[in-house]
Amino acid sequence: MADHLLFKVTGFEIEGDWTLRVRFNDGTFQVIDFLPVLHGSLFAPLRDKKVFEQVRLDPEWRTLAWPNGADFDPETLHNWPKYVDALVAQRTAKATAHA
């Protein structure tokens, strides 16, 4: 059985509108455009740029978090290209179902 690596966010910078450069404890980073996944009751408020820019590093969970309780698993952030299409489909489907 392969070891499951526990990734932690060590820092971030705002790169642009809804885009962050996220650094991890293994020395890697991801540049993530979050806009496509900001749907649903928890994530849609982050479409307001002022709300999105309130992002912070949660000191306990070592991930990105927002004041409204929105956050992402650090492993998801670390492997964003692997998850983004499924996240977009899932969040879009939920938003459409509740419209």
C-alpha positions in Angstrom: 0.0 0.0 0.0 1.4 3.4 -1.0 1.9 6.0 1.6 -0.7 8.8 1.6 1.1 12.1 1.7 -0.5 14.8 3.8 -0.1 18.1 2.1 -0.3 21.4 3.9 -0.6 24.8 2.4 2.3 27.0 3.5 1.3 30.2 1.8 -0.4 31.9 -1.1 -0.5 35.0 -3.2 -3.3 36.6 -5.2 -2.3 36.3 -8.8 -5.3 37.8 -10.4 -9.1 37.8 -10.3 -10.1 34.6 -8.5 -6.6 33.1 -9.1 -4.2 32.2 -6.3 -0.6 30.8 -6.3 -0.8 28.2 -3.6 2.5 26.9 -2.0 2.7 23.5 -0.3 4.9 21.8 2.3 6.6 19.7 -0.3 8.0 22.8 -2.1 5.6 22.7 -5.0 2.9 25.2 -5.9 -0.3 25.4 -8.0 -1.7 28.5 -9.7 -5.5 28.0 -9.4 -8.3 29.8 -11.0 -11.2 29.2 -8.6 -13.9 31.0 -10.6 -15.2 27.8 -12.4 -15.9 26.1 -9.1 -17.6 28.9 -7.3 -21.1 27.7 -7.3 -23.6 26.5 -4.6 -24.5 28.1 -1.3 -21.1 27.9 0.2 -18.9 28.8 -2.7 -21.1 31.2 -4.8 -20.5 34.1 -2.3 -16.8 33.9 -3.3 -17.7 35.2 -6.8 -17.8 38.6 -5.1 -14.1 39.6 -5.5 -14.1 41.4 -2.2 -15.2 38.3 -0.4 -12.8 36.0 -2.4 -9.9 38.3 -1.4 -10.7 37.6 2.3 -9.0 34.2 1.9 -6.6 33.3 4.7 -4.4 30.4 5.7 -6.2 28.3 8.3 -3.5 27.7 11.0 -5.1 24.5 12.3 -6.0 22.7 9.0 -3.2 24.3 6.9 -5.5 25.1 4.0 -7.2 28.1 2.4 -10.3 29.2 4.1 -12.8 32.1 3.8 -14.8 33.8 6.6 -18.1 32.2 5.4 -16.7 28.7 6.1 -15.7 27.8 2.6 -12.4 25.8 2.2 -10.7 23.2 0.1 -8.9 20.0 1.2 -5.1 20.7 0.9 -4.7 17.5 -1.2 -7.4 18.7 -3.6 -5.5 22.0 -4.0 -2.2 20.2 -4.4 -3.5 18.0 -7.1 -5.9 20.6 -8.6 -5.5 19.5 -12.3 -6.7 16.0 -11.3 -9.8 17.3 -9.6 -10.9 20.5 -11.3 -13.1 19.0 -14.0 -15.0 16.9 -11.5 -15.4 19.9 -9.1 -16.7 22.1 -12.0 -19.2 19.4 -13.0 -20.3 18.8 -9.4 -20.8 22.4 -8.5 -22.5 23.3 -11.7 -24.9 20.4 -11.4 -25.8 21.4 -7.8 -26.3 25.1 -8.8 -28.5 24.1 -11.7 -30.6 21.7 -9.5 -31.2 24.5 -7.0 -32.0 27.2 -9.6 
